[in-house]
Amino acid sequence: MATSISPGATGNPPDPGQHAGTRAGTSGARYPADSLAKLVSGLALILAPLGLLVANTSYAWATRDGGSDDTGANALALAGQHPGLLRLSLTAALIGSLLLVPALLGAMRLTGGRAAWLSLTGGSLMIAGYVCYLGVAALSAPVLAMAGADGPAGLFARVIDDTQGDASTMWMFVLFVAGNLIGTFLLGLALLRSHAVAAWAAIAVMAWPVLHITGLAAGTEWFEVAGAALQAAGLAAAGVAVLRRQGGWATAPQAGLAAEPG
């Protein structure tokens, strides 16, 4: 007497797409957006660190004769001597930092199955830090404008010092340093522990904060250039791993998280 037919009652297997198609368990082949997410994240992992490498190299070349931007007066002098290099450094840093957001989301997906907490902590710190760096780096634009303008250099220098020392924005510098150094090291450790990439690639990512600190202590930017080059190579390897990943992009990390939460 019943008129309703339960799934599979006709002898045909139930269509998994009726229910699973609306969940994260759907394979990447079913939704083009899943393949697009892999493509964007993979390419961003390759391109973003190249932007940071260009930024570091341009700044290192601009300061090859000993210039710096540690004070407002020094920053104005350096911008007046090498406006083209500093503008290139600024543009590359902004583009690289912006691309790091999808890049790091992809890296966190790639490593999350076997190094969930390391991946989440390191990736989140890096994303927060480099979002802040968009604001930090953008402060160089007014410096370049002041260096090319006719005006009181002493006043300009005080404005720069006051801006960079403003307590209302100092937290951006602190968060950037945390993401740039601690976050990068933790993400590299996650890549190493998860075996998502070759060991050399993970170690190359971890080399960035070590060489950055070494460069600050030695007073030369070329250690940072070497660290940025190694980081670019390591993250490029992660990008290739993302692009080559088979199956559903949204489901594989979740399965790994359930199997091995740490």
N, C-alpha and C positions, 0 to 999 in steps of 0.2 A: 504493500500500500504506500510505502514511502516513495516520494517523488524526488528527493534529493539524492545525489550521488556523491559519495565521498571520493577524495583523490585516490586514484589508482583502482577504483572499483571496476572500471571498464576493462581491466587487464593491461592497460598501458601504464608505464611508469610515470609517476608525477613529474611535472616540469619543474626542475629546481629553480628556474628563472622566475616562477610565480612569486616566490618568497625571497629566495636568496638574492634575486636581482636588485632588491631594494636595500640590501645590507652591504656591509663592507666585505662580505665574503665573495662577492662577484669577482670573477677574474678580470685581469687587465684587458683581455681581448673584447669583453662585452662593452665596456665603456671607453670611448676614445680619450676621455679626460684622464683616465688612469695612465695611458701611454704618454699623454702630453705632460703629465706631472713628472714622469721619469725623464722625459726628454729635457724639460726645463731645468730640473734639479741637476741632471748629469752635465749638461752644458754649462750651467752656472758654476759647478764645482771646478770646471776647467778654466773658465774665463775670469771668475772673481779674483782668485789669487794672482792672476796675471796683472790685473789692474793694480793690486797692491804692490806687486814687484816693480811695475813701471813707476809708481809713486815713490817708492823707496829709492830706486835707482836715480830718478830725476833729482830728488832732494840731495842724495849723496854727491851727485856731480855738481850741483849748485854750491855745496859746502866743501868742495874738494880743497879749497884754499884756506879753510879754517873758519868760514862764516857760520853763524848760528841764528836761531830765532828765540833764544832763551830769555831775551828781554824785548820790550817794545822797540827800543832804539836799534838793537841788533836785527830785529825782524824787518824793520823799515830799510835798513842798509842792505840786507840780503835781497829783499824784494826789488829794491832799486837796481841792484847789480844783475840779477838773474830773473826778471819777471816772466820770461817765456818758460823756463824750466819749472819755476814754482807754480805757474798756472797749469802746466802739464801734470805736475805732481798732484795738485788739488783736484783736477778733473778726473784723473785716474783713480785717486783715493775715493772720491764720491761714487763713481761707477762701480768700483770693486766692492765697496761697503754695501751698496744697494743690492748687488748680485749675490752677496754672501747670504742674504736671508733665504732665498730658495735653495741655495747651495747647501746650507747647513741643515735645512729641513730634510733634504735628500740624504745627507750624511747621517743624520739621526735615524732615519728609516733604515739605512743600510746596516748600522751597527747596533740598533736597539735590541735585536733578538738575544744577543749574548752579553751585552754590556749595557743594559738598560739605564741604570742610574748614572754611570759615567757619561753615556751618550746624552742623556737628558740634561744633566748638570752642565757639562762642557758646552754642548750645543746651545743651550739656553743662555748661558753666560756670554758666549760669543755673539749671538744674535743681539742681545741687549747692549753689549759693548759696542758693536759696530753700528747699531742704530744711533747710539750716542755719538759715535765718531762722525756721523754725517753732520751733526751740529758743531763738533769740535773742529773738523776740517774746514767747514764753511766759514769759520772766523778768519781764515786766511784771505778771503776775498776782499774784505775791507782794508786789510793790510796792503794788498796789491794796489788797491785804488788810492790809498793815502800815499804810497810810495811814488805814484805817478802824478800826483797833484801838487800844485804850488800851495804851500801852507806852512804853518809853524810845525817843524819836525818834532820839537820838544813836546808840544801839546798832543800831537798824534801819538807819540810814544807813550805818554801817560794814559791816553784813552785805551790803547792796546793793553797796557799792563793792568789797568782797572777792569777791563772787560774779561781778561783771562783769569783774574784773581777774584772775580765776583762770586760771593758765596752761593748765590741763587743758581749758578750754573756749574759750580765746582764738582757737584756730584756726577756730572756727565763725564768729566775727566777720570774720576775715580772708577766709575763703572766701566769705562772704556779700557782702562788699564787692567781691571780684573778680567774682562772678557778677552782682551788681547793676549794676556800672559797665562792666567790660570785656565781660562776656558779653552784656549787652543791646546794646552798641554793635556787637559782632561779628554778632549775629543781625540787627540792622537792616541792616548792610552786606550780609549774605547775602540778605536780602529785596530789597535794591536791585540787587545784581549778578544775581540770578536772574530778575529781572523777574516774580516770582511775584505781586507786588501793584503798585499804582501807586507811582510814585517818592515822592509826598508821604507815603504811608503808611510806607514804609521810613525816610524822613527823620524822621518823627514819632517812630518808635521810637528812633532814634539820638539824638533830642533829650533823652530822659530823663536819661542820665548827664551830659550837658553842663549842663542846668538844675539837676540835683541838686548838682553841684559848685559851680555859681554860687550857689545858695541857701546852701550851707555857708559860702562866702566872704563873702556879703552879710549873713549872720546872720538870714535870714528864711526861713520855711517855704513862702512862697507861690510861690517859683520851683519848688520840688518839686511843688506842686500843679499848676502849669502843665505841668511835665514829665510828671507822671502822667496828666494829661488827654490830652496828645499821644500818649503811649505807648498809652493805652487806645484812642484812635482808630485808631492804626496797627495794633495787634494785632487790633482788631475787623475791619479790612479784610482781614487775613490769615485771620481766622475765616470771613468770608464767602467768601473764595476757596477755603478748604477745603471748605465746605459745597456750593459750586457745582461742585467738581471732578468731572469725568466719568471713567468707566472704573474699572478696578481700583485701589483705594487702595494696595494693597501692591505693585503692579507698576510703576506709572508712574515713581516715583522711582528704582527700580532700573535701569530702562531708561535714564533720564537719566544716572545715575551711570556706566553703561557707556559712554555716548556722550561724556560730557564730565566726566572725573573731577575737575577743578578747580573 
